[in-house]
């Protein structure tokens, strides 16, 4: 899969100007270096990932809260087979600092690991609904592997800790996205919080086979997490 295919198509169709397309293409190696870094720090292969040529805005039915989603981890069914794909938004690639991009990739990688774990244990059919962005940030944090159990890269761990204390916030990046993307009327996708959930048909879930090596690695990580929790409480 060409991770920049959709970006190239959007540029060809006139949805992305030359300058933005050039910036995304020129800065994409930062994404590649982040993926390589995560694989090295975890010992686990990164899942399929691609760049979405739009910014994703999320809002709630019950409030005026509006959030920017810079990346999403989504299970999809392709030819009767379950694939977990990480969607990286083009504005993150264009405007994000290296540390920010790597932190977001690592955060989504933790989502990927947790999804695989829950699928392997037959614990997931449909993810929880979230009423607003604050609740979403809280539930987001509660269903992730502890990054300290997964990564042995201290700098990467520092980036994750700084960027995701209670949901991701990077005000400088958000300001750039508003000024140079949203206000320029570049491609924007709007979703509600109750649509940002994972739904997997039970018949597909039943047929899904997890790589035994990955499953064994996830069990090791779960044991590490248990030890970390004990250290924290005692």
ZIKAKA-V476523 format. One record per pair of residues at least 6 apart in sequence whose C-alpha atoms are under 7 Angstrom apart, sorted by the first residue. I is the first residue (numbers start at 1). GAP is how many residues later the second one is. D is the distance in Angstrom with one decimal. If there is no record, write none. Layout:
<<I:GAP:D> <I:GAP:D>>
This chain:
<<3:46:6.3> <3:47:4.0> <3:48:5.8> <4:46:6.3> <4:47:5.7> <6:45:7.0> <6:46:6.5> <6:47:6.4> <7:44:6.7> <7:45:6.7> <7:46:5.0> <10:6:5.8> <10:43:6.7> <11:6:6.5> <11:10:6.5> <15:172:6.9> <16:170:6.9> <23:71:5.7> <24:66:6.6> <24:69:5.8> <24:70:4.9> <27:66:6.4> <27:67:6.5> <28:65:6.4> <30:68:6.4> <31:70:6.9> <34:68:4.9> <34:71:7.0> <35:11:6.6> <38:68:6.5> <39:6:5.5> <39:7:6.2> <41:110:4.9> <41:111:5.2> <41:112:5.6> <42:108:5.5> <42:109:4.9> <42:110:6.8> <47:37:6.8> <47:38:6.3> <48:37:5.1> <48:38:6.3> <49:36:5.6> <49:37:4.6> <49:38:5.9> <50:36:6.6> <50:37:5.5> <50:38:6.1> <51:36:6.0> <51:37:4.7> <51:38:5.5> <51:39:5.8> <52:35:6.2> <52:36:5.8> <52:37:4.7> <52:38:5.7> <53:36:6.3> <53:37:5.0> <53:134:6.9> <54:35:6.0> <54:36:5.9> <54:133:4.6> <54:134:5.0> <54:135:6.4> <55:34:5.8> <55:35:6.9> <55:36:6.4> <55:132:6.6> <55:133:4.9> <55:134:6.0> <56:12:6.0> <56:13:5.3> <56:14:6.9> <56:132:6.0> <56:133:4.7> <56:134:5.8> <57:9:6.8> <57:10:5.7> <57:11:4.8> <57:12:6.1> <57:132:6.1> <57:133:4.7> <57:134:6.2> <58:8:5.7> <58:9:5.1> <58:10:6.2> <58:11:6.9> <58:132:5.9> <58:133:4.9> <58:134:5.3> <58:135:6.1> <59:6:5.7> <59:7:4.7> <59:8:6.3> <59:132:6.6> <59:133:4.9> <59:134:5.9> <60:71:6.5> <60:72:5.3> <60:132:5.6> <60:133:5.6> <65:68:6.8> <70:18:6.4> <70:19:5.4> <70:22:6.0> <71:16:5.4> <71:17:4.5> <71:18:5.8> <72:14:5.7> <72:15:5.2> <72:16:6.8> <72:36:6.7> <73:11:6.9> <73:12:5.8> <73:13:4.5> <73:14:6.3> <73:35:6.0> <73:38:6.5> <73:39:6.4> <74:10:5.6> <74:11:5.4> <74:12:6.3> <74:124:6.7> <75:7:6.7> <75:8:5.7> <75:9:4.2> <75:10:6.2> <75:123:6.6> <76:6:5.8> <76:7:5.4> <76:8:6.2> <77:6:6.1> <80:124:6.8> <81:123:6.8> <82:122:6.8> <82:126:6.6> <84:28:7.0> <91:86:6.4> <92:9:6.9> <95:78:6.6> <95:81:6.9> <96:77:6.1> <99:60:6.2> <103:53:6.7> <103:56:5.5> <103:57:4.9> <110:34:5.8> <110:35:5.8> <111:33:5.8> <114:29:6.8> <114:30:5.8> <114:31:6.3> <117:101:6.6> <118:6:5.7> <120:90:6.3> <125:74:6.1> <125:75:5.4> <125:76:6.8> <125:77:6.5> <126:72:5.5> <126:73:4.4> <126:74:6.3> <127:70:5.5> <127:71:5.1> <127:72:6.6> <128:69:6.9> <129:65:5.5> <129:68:6.7> <130:6:5.3> <130:63:6.1> <130:64:6.0> <131:62:6.7> <132:61:6.7> <137:29:6.3> <137:30:4.7> <138:28:6.8> <146:79:6.4> <147:10:6.8> <149:72:5.9> <149:75:5.6> <149:76:5.8> <150:71:6.5> <163:6:6.3>>
